[in-house]
């Protein structure tokens, strides 16, 4: 299944609080003001059904259980608006949108906006997203 969607990125600033409690978290890097949008390619793996599919969308891109999410996931462990992908014209970032179960990048909890690179694995609920790369939109 392939579709085109639009994405926007926000920042969640809880890194200091998480560090105070000794919770492993990734350090964030804020995106610069958006330049040109970039096409974002994501491979989605639904672990409980062993199903894999590729989806494409453009930034900003929201993943969640809500019907207004750009990528709709029916996993009950995924929040309505779970995570967001965004770019600054050169780099793609992911942030957690105050989800109940968290967003994880390569096994570490995302607490602020952070850069994603090709091959990075983003876990939302029991769904695994693999970031395949990005290219400028035409």
N, C-alpha and C positions, 0 to 999 in steps of 0.2 A: 504494500500500500504506500503510495507516494502522494504527498500533498504539499502545498506551499502555504506558509504561515508567516506572520510578522512577529518580531520579538522586541522587547525593551528590557533594560537591566536596572536594578536598584541595588542599594547597599544596605546590609544589615550589620550594625556595629555592636557585637557582643563579645568580641575577641578577648578583651581585658577581663570581663566577668568569667568567661569560660576558663581562662588561664588561671585565675585566682582559685578556682575549684579543681585545678589539675586535669581538666578535660582536654584531651588532644584535639586540636583544631588547626585548620590551615590558615596561614596568614593571607590577608587579602591584598589585592592591588586594585585600586579604583580605576575604572575606565576613564579615558579622556573624553571630552565632549564628542559626540558622535559625528563622524565624517560621512563617508559613504557606507551604506548598508552592505553587509557581506552575506552571501548565501551560507547557511549552516547545514551541514550534513550530519545526521545523527543515526546511528544504528541502534535500534531498540530491541532488547531481549527481555521477553516476559518469562521469567525463570520457572514459575509454577506450571506452565504449560509447555515449556521447552520450545517456545515459538520465537522466531527471529524475523524481523522485517526492517527495512530501511525507510527512513522518512527524511524529507528535505524541507527546510523552512528558512525564512530570512529573519534577521534580528529586528526588533526584539521578539522573543519566542517564549511563551509561558507553557509549562507542563503541569497538568493537574487533572483532577477528577471532575471539575466543573465543565459544563457544556460550552462555556466561553473560553476555555483553554485552547491554545493553538494545537497542542498535542493532548488529546483526551486519553487518560488511562483509567481503566475501571477497577484497578486494584484498591481494595478498601483501606490499605495502609498508606495510600497517596492522598494528600490533602487536596481540597478543591483547587487552590492555586499553590502549587508545591514549590516549584523552582522556575527561575527565569534565566534565559540566555540572552546576552547582549554583546554588542561590539562597539569599538571606538574607531572603526575604519581600518584597523590593522589586526587587532587582537580580539578574540572572543572570550567572554567571561560568563560565569554562572553564579547565581546567588540563590539562597534559600529564602522563600517567602513566608517565614514564620510557620513552617509546616509542623504538624504534630510529631512526626517521626524523624524529621531531619533529612537533609540532603548530604550525601557523602561523595567526595571526590577521591578516587583511588583509595577507598577505605577510611578516609579521615573526614570528620564532620566539617561541613562548610558553615562558617559563622559570619562571613562577610563576602563581598563580591571577590571572586578569584578567577584568574586566567585558566582557561582550559586549552590543552594542546592535543593534536591528533594522537589517538590511542588512549587518552584518558577515559576512565570509567566513572560514570556518575550514577549512583544508586539512589532511587526515590521509591520508598516502600520496598516491595519485592521486585521492582522493575529495574533492569540495568540498561543504561544508555551508554553507548560507546561513541565518543566524539571522533568522527572520521576526518574532519578538516573543514576549511572554509575557503571560499573564493568570492571575489567581487560580484555583486549582482549586475546583471546587464541592463 
